[in-house]
Amino acid sequence: MSVRIRAFDLADTEQVVSLWRSAGLTRPWNDPYRDIERKLAVQPELFRVAIDGDDALVGTVMGGYDGHRGWLYYLATAQTHRGRGIGTALVVDVERMLLGMGCPKVQLMVRPDNAGARGFYAAQGYEPFDTWATGKRLIGD
Ligand SMILES: CC(C)(COP(=O)(O)OP(=O)(O)OC[C@H]1O[C@@H](n2cnc3c(N)ncnc32)[C@H](O)[C@@H]1OP(=O)(O)O)[C@@H](O)C(=O)NCCC(=O)NCCS
């Protein structure tokens, strides 16, 4: 695989937002530019991207460790590059970084209609658990 994984760089911004849009990860209530800006202020090293060749951005994952659990967000592989192990490589990479920080467990939220992501994470050894997810917006985008 000629794809390498590295930390996000500000110059990647437009390619990242375009990938998230085409992968169906953006929502009207989340401004992706503000999400990137916020991530650059907190554990920016856990925002990983997959690069094909010199500069084609073909994958992303955004990790975070809150001192109790590690969390994954914004996992995406470009449609042209799916099924080649890039999603797996991104998850393995960010898991390795979380483990290096002493993180005992990594978890994530998947929207109920996203069967593809459920299949992908099951293949990575992630086990579903029952919880009632809830949240409260503190800053409106
Ligand atoms: C989920 C996603 C990142 C997977 O990326 P990928 O680079 O194609 O993943 P990999 O090639 O590493 O796949 C590894 C394994 O996961 C499983 N898998 C991947 N996509 C799958 C799908 N749509 N349905 C079921 N299983 C899947 C397969 O077992 C696959 O192994 P195989 O190719 O040997 O069969 C990609 O489909 C994507 O970007 N989806 C849209 C965005 C999204 O839903 N992100 C998750 C948000 S929670």
The ligand as an SDF file (V2000), in Angstrom:
LIG
                    3D

 48 50  0  0  0  0  0  0  0  0999 V2000
  -16.0910    2.6510    7.2470 C   0  0  0  0  0  0  0  0  0  0  0  0
  -14.9620    2.9900    6.2790 C   0  0  0  0  0  0  0  0  0  0  0  0
  -14.0580    4.0340    6.9100 C   0  0  0  0  0  0  0  0  0  0  0  0
  -14.1350    1.7020    5.9930 C   0  0  0  0  0  0  0  0  0  0  0  0
  -12.9800    2.0960    5.2780 O   0  0  0  0  0  0  0  0  0  0  0  0
  -12.1250    1.0880    4.3680 P   0  0  0  0  0  0  0  0  0  0  0  0
  -10.8200    1.7700    4.0980 O   0  0  0  0  0  0  0  0  0  0  0  0
  -12.9110    0.6490    3.1950 O   0  0  0  0  0  0  0  0  0  0  0  0
  -11.9360   -0.1370    5.3660 O   0  0  0  0  0  0  0  0  0  0  0  0
  -10.9650   -1.4190    5.2260 P   0  0  0  0  0  0  0  0  0  0  0  0
  -10.5820   -1.5990    3.7950 O   0  0  0  0  0  0  0  0  0  0  0  0
   -9.8670   -1.2630    6.2090 O   0  0  0  0  0  0  0  0  0  0  0  0
  -11.9640   -2.5990    5.6850 O   0  0  0  0  0  0  0  0  0  0  0  0
  -11.5900   -3.5350    6.6360 C   0  0  0  0  0  0  0  0  0  0  0  0
  -12.6930   -4.5500    6.8650 C   0  0  0  0  0  0  0  0  0  0  0  0
  -13.8430   -3.9120    7.4170 O   0  0  0  0  0  0  0  0  0  0  0  0
  -15.0190   -4.5590    6.9170 C   0  0  0  0  0  0  0  0  0  0  0  0
  -15.8050   -3.5730    6.1860 N   0  0  0  0  0  0  0  0  0  0  0  0
  -15.3720   -2.4580    5.5300 C   0  0  0  0  0  0  0  0  0  0  0  0
  -16.4070   -1.7640    5.0080 N   0  0  0  0  0  0  0  0  0  0  0  0
  -17.5240   -2.4710    5.3390 C   0  0  0  0  0  0  0  0  0  0  0  0
  -18.9200   -2.3080    5.0920 C   0  0  0  0  0  0  0  0  0  0  0  0
  -19.3770   -1.2540    4.3810 N   0  0  0  0  0  0  0  0  0  0  0  0
  -19.7820   -3.2090    5.5780 N   0  0  0  0  0  0  0  0  0  0  0  0
  -19.3370   -4.2760    6.3040 C   0  0  0  0  0  0  0  0  0  0  0  0
  -18.0230   -4.5030    6.5690 N   0  0  0  0  0  0  0  0  0  0  0  0
  -17.1420   -3.6190    6.0970 C   0  0  0  0  0  0  0  0  0  0  0  0
  -14.5680   -5.6760    6.0340 C   0  0  0  0  0  0  0  0  0  0  0  0
  -14.4590   -6.8520    6.8220 O   0  0  0  0  0  0  0  0  0  0  0  0
  -13.1790   -5.2420    5.6170 C   0  0  0  0  0  0  0  0  0  0  0  0
  -12.3210   -6.2910    5.3430 O   0  0  0  0  0  0  0  0  0  0  0  0
  -12.2620   -6.9190    3.8450 P   0  0  0  0  0  0  0  0  0  0  0  0
  -12.0280   -5.7590    2.9010 O   0  0  0  0  0  0  0  0  0  0  0  0
  -11.1210   -7.8650    3.9530 O   0  0  0  0  0  0  0  0  0  0  0  0
  -13.5920   -7.5570    3.6380 O   0  0  0  0  0  0  0  0  0  0  0  0
  -15.5100    3.5150    4.9090 C   0  0  0  0  0  0  0  0  0  0  0  0
  -16.4680    2.5910    4.4160 O   0  0  0  0  0  0  0  0  0  0  0  0
  -16.1530    4.8870    4.9850 C   0  0  0  0  0  0  0  0  0  0  0  0
  -15.4570    5.9110    4.8340 O   0  0  0  0  0  0  0  0  0  0  0  0
  -17.4850    4.9420    5.1950 N   0  0  0  0  0  0  0  0  0  0  0  0
  -18.2140    6.2220    5.2010 C   0  0  0  0  0  0  0  0  0  0  0  0
  -17.9170    7.0380    6.4500 C   0  0  0  0  0  0  0  0  0  0  0  0
  -18.3690    6.3340    7.7260 C   0  0  0  0  0  0  0  0  0  0  0  0
  -19.4570    5.7800    7.7940 O   0  0  0  0  0  0  0  0  0  0  0  0
  -17.4860    6.3890    8.7660 N   0  0  0  0  0  0  0  0  0  0  0  0
  -17.7570    5.8080   10.0540 C   0  0  0  0  0  0  0  0  0  0  0  0
  -18.4640    6.7820   10.9380 C   0  0  0  0  0  0  0  0  0  0  0  0
  -18.8820    6.0490   12.5220 S   0  0  0  0  0  0  0  0  0  0  0  0
  1  2  1  0
  2  3  1  0
  2  4  1  0
  2 36  1  0
  4  5  1  0
  5  6  1  0
  6  7  2  0
  6  8  1  0
  6  9  1  0
  9 10  1  0
 10 11  2  0
 10 12  1  0
 10 13  1  0
 13 14  1  0
 14 15  1  0
 15 16  1  0
 15 30  1  0
 16 17  1  0
 17 18  1  0
 17 28  1  0
 18 19  1  0
 18 27  1  0
 19 20  2  0
 20 21  1  0
 21 22  1  0
 21 27  2  0
 22 23  1  0
 22 24  2  0
 24 25  1  0
 25 26  2  0
 26 27  1  0
 28 29  1  0
 28 30  1  0
 30 31  1  0
 31 32  1  0
 32 33  2  0
 32 34  1  0
 32 35  1  0
 36 37  1  0
 36 38  1  0
 38 39  2  0
 38 40  1  0
 40 41  1  0
 41 42  1  0
 42 43  1  0
 43 44  2  0
 43 45  1  0
 45 46  1  0
 46 47  1  0
 47 48  1  0
M  END
$$$$
